[in-house]
Structure formats: structure tokens, C-alpha cells
Amino acid sequence: MAHDPQMLKGVLSLLLLSVLREEPGYGYGIVTRLKAAGFEDLAEGTVYPALARLESAGLLQSHLELSASGPARKYYRTTPAGVAELAARGRAWRSLVAAVDTVTGAAPPGNEGKSA
């Protein structure tokens, strides 16, 4: 299923911080991991600028590693500030989803098809 590009843009930082909290990664590898998680329409051209913004904000740290299959790769990992930001953004996201569900009448996860 294709995701709304504007919605995806709004949660991209949350996704990147989440993926990189689990394991450091490089641009193409991060895109591959996100596509495997259901974001098939995610473009590399969207991810690289977002990684640069997160690094500039001190939420990610990078280093170069030699690659056997080409040029050195820039690997990213979350910083302590990035972990704290991930927690804050995660809370904000869950609050937003709950509010949207309240307005739209969506059933909470696990309550689909149950009547009151």
C-alpha cells in the first residue's frame, strides 16, 4: 500500500531514529530496512537529507567505513540526544494517533470487531 508522502515526511525522523537505535546503518541499508518494514515507496532521495538534518541537530553521529563493494559508506548511529528525542517523538506520535483515532472513531488495536 502506498503511503501519503506528506504523512511519511512527518514521521520520517521518528522512523530513522527508531531504525538506527536498533542497529547502526548506512543510507541504502537504512532504506532497505524501512522498505522491508512496509515502506516500499520510500525514496533514497528523501532519506539522505533527513539523515543529514538529524546529524546536524546532534541526534545522529556518523563515521566512514571501507566497503568491499565500492566506496566507503557513511554509517549513522543515534547519539544520547537522539535516544532522548526518539522517546519524546514516540510519545508525541502515540498521542497523535490516539487523538486521530478518537476523532475518526477508529478502534484501538486488538478491539476490532468487538462491541461495547
Contacts in CASP RR format, 6 or more apart in sequence:
PFRMAT RR
TARGET T0000
AUTHOR 0000-0000-0000
METHOD contacts of the structure
MODEL  1
MAHDPQMLKGVLSLLLLSVLREEPGYGYGIVTRLKAAGFEDLAEGTVYPA
LARLESAGLLQSHLELSASGPARKYYRTTPAGVAELAARGRAWRSLVAAV
DTVTGAAPPGNEGKSA
2 40 0 8 1.000
2 41 0 8 1.000
3 39 0 8 1.000
3 41 0 8 1.000
5 41 0 8 1.000
8 39 0 8 1.000
8 41 0 8 1.000
8 42 0 8 1.000
8 46 0 8 1.000
9 46 0 8 1.000
11 93 0 8 1.000
12 46 0 8 1.000
12 47 0 8 1.000
12 50 0 8 1.000
13 50 0 8 1.000
13 53 0 8 1.000
13 54 0 8 1.000
13 59 0 8 1.000
13 89 0 8 1.000
14 86 0 8 1.000
14 89 0 8 1.000
14 90 0 8 1.000
14 93 0 8 1.000
15 34 0 8 1.000
15 39 0 8 1.000
16 30 0 8 1.000
16 47 0 8 1.000
16 50 0 8 1.000
16 51 0 8 1.000
16 54 0 8 1.000
16 60 0 8 1.000
17 54 0 8 1.000
17 59 0 8 1.000
17 60 0 8 1.000
17 78 0 8 1.000
17 82 0 8 1.000
17 83 0 8 1.000
17 85 0 8 1.000
17 86 0 8 1.000
17 89 0 8 1.000
18 86 0 8 1.000
19 25 0 8 1.000
19 30 0 8 1.000
19 33 0 8 1.000
19 34 0 8 1.000
20 30 0 8 1.000
20 60 0 8 1.000
20 76 0 8 1.000
20 77 0 8 1.000
20 78 0 8 1.000
21 78 0 8 1.000
21 83 0 8 1.000
21 86 0 8 1.000
24 75 0 8 1.000
24 76 0 8 1.000
24 77 0 8 1.000
25 75 0 8 1.000
25 76 0 8 1.000
25 77 0 8 1.000
26 65 0 8 1.000
26 73 0 8 1.000
26 74 0 8 1.000
26 75 0 8 1.000
26 76 0 8 1.000
27 44 0 8 1.000
27 47 0 8 1.000
27 48 0 8 1.000
27 51 0 8 1.000
27 73 0 8 1.000
27 74 0 8 1.000
27 76 0 8 1.000
28 44 0 8 1.000
30 47 0 8 1.000
30 51 0 8 1.000
30 76 0 8 1.000
31 42 0 8 1.000
31 44 0 8 1.000
31 47 0 8 1.000
34 42 0 8 1.000
34 47 0 8 1.000
35 42 0 8 1.000
51 60 0 8 1.000
51 62 0 8 1.000
51 76 0 8 1.000
54 60 0 8 1.000
54 76 0 8 1.000
54 82 0 8 1.000
55 61 0 8 1.000
55 62 0 8 1.000
55 76 0 8 1.000
58 79 0 8 1.000
58 81 0 8 1.000
58 82 0 8 1.000
59 78 0 8 1.000
59 79 0 8 1.000
59 81 0 8 1.000
59 82 0 8 1.000
59 85 0 8 1.000
60 76 0 8 1.000
60 77 0 8 1.000
60 78 0 8 1.000
60 79 0 8 1.000
60 82 0 8 1.000
61 76 0 8 1.000
61 77 0 8 1.000
61 78 0 8 1.000
61 79 0 8 1.000
62 74 0 8 1.000
62 75 0 8 1.000
62 76 0 8 1.000
62 77 0 8 1.000
63 74 0 8 1.000
63 75 0 8 1.000
64 72 0 8 1.000
64 73 0 8 1.000
64 74 0 8 1.000
64 75 0 8 1.000
65 72 0 8 1.000
65 73 0 8 1.000
65 75 0 8 1.000
66 72 0 8 1.000
67 73 0 8 1.000
78 86 0 8 1.000
100 106 0 8 1.000
101 107 0 8 1.000
101 108 0 8 1.000
107 113 0 8 1.000
107 114 0 8 1.000
END
